[in-house]
């Protein structure tokens, strides 16, 4: 380990950054202690080093620091946190320090917050179905253990409610095990953080959860560290203690805004919409810490939440997130305005690992066919609604009117459900068959005749 070296020759301060001249033997990511003239100590991390100067980001911000009288001590190692089971049931700030009134966790095991690289060869392909109790996810966009499946939302939409419901209800059917939940807040208001704490507490999940809060009034630079601190604990619980860990990250858009702010302070050349050119690789360094490892019992499943500016799914943050993750749950403004909860869009949403985690022995034999037929039928509803808006509903064919009825009932009965309603996968598929039974049998071209004979419900009136 490199020894600690103190420097007093600061050359500048810009935003959350300080610039230290003449440093020697300092590495990227090294921890730094910054002490001002009055003896107040702050923590920082080395972002850049060349032959003449080191750039250090100060987690607590640089307010009150001056070039003269400020000393920077380079510790010679990266930021580490203690990891232990005792961290469950606790609330921490964005740097992993307790804020719940209880003492700091004491542990012999200190782990680097940047994690350890996982050999791709040792990664195990995710295949185990996770039941969230939400039909729009379980039935059509299935979450798999070890998957990273983000929620794309917009301002004012109930993404936090959905995330809390998943945290409360998620479980594995094959192993009858529940998840340990790690909730990570970046740049959110205290009332949102309080909602998650209360929700986990009321449901009895809090004692097996850990919460990391970097609130809106915290220095924005802290948001870049918070997910890494939380994921370090997740890796310990999953790969050392053998637990199944569900990590909820909100709001990744705030994280990216902090990254853009830091990049601007460093004078870097901006890329799309002012974000740095390394936004993709930086997001990947967070998202790719989910998964399963061969020979390890535990797993890390990620649900990042991000709000799309102006509901624009082509914005750099959702766009790049979609490339890295294995699908997305998209919330639709039109469904939200209709009063549908959860307003999960039937068509843009996607789970790329769904096909390998459902079917006989995992969910039910007809699951894949039901999901495919619901997607196809709802897509036709969207086309018919667009046509009806032009020519009028009275000009539609009788079959088109049946599809319109299917679409309305599908949104009211399948997509919509209560916040406290926990549906089993069997219930979800049975409701799916109720919806498909509104359509004539000959329209169910994605389902086998055997399953139609077994599950199709002949219509005797309104469903």
ZIQUI-V669450 format. One record per helix or strand. SS is the DSSP state (H for helix, E for strand). FROM is the first residue (numbers start at 1). TO is the last residue. Records with the same first field share a line. If there is no record, write none. Layout:
SS: FROM-TO ; FROM-TO
This chain:
E: 5-7 ; 10-14 ; 17-21 ; 30-35 ; 41-49 ; 53-58 ; 71-78 ; 80-82 ; 90-93 ; 98-98 ; 110-112 ; 123-123 ; 129-131 ; 143-144 ; 148-148 ; 150-153 ; 171-172 ; 178-178 ; 180-188 ; 209-215 ; 244-250 ; 291-291 ; 293-293 ; 299-307 ; 327-331 ; 344-344 ; 350-351
H: 85-87 ; 120-122 ; 135-138 ; 159-169 ; 190-202 ; 206-208 ; 220-239 ; 252-265 ; 272-274 ; 279-287 ; 309-311 ; 316-324 ; 333-337 ; 354-356 ; 367-391 ; 393-395 ; 398-415 ; 425-436 ; 441-443 ; 449-455
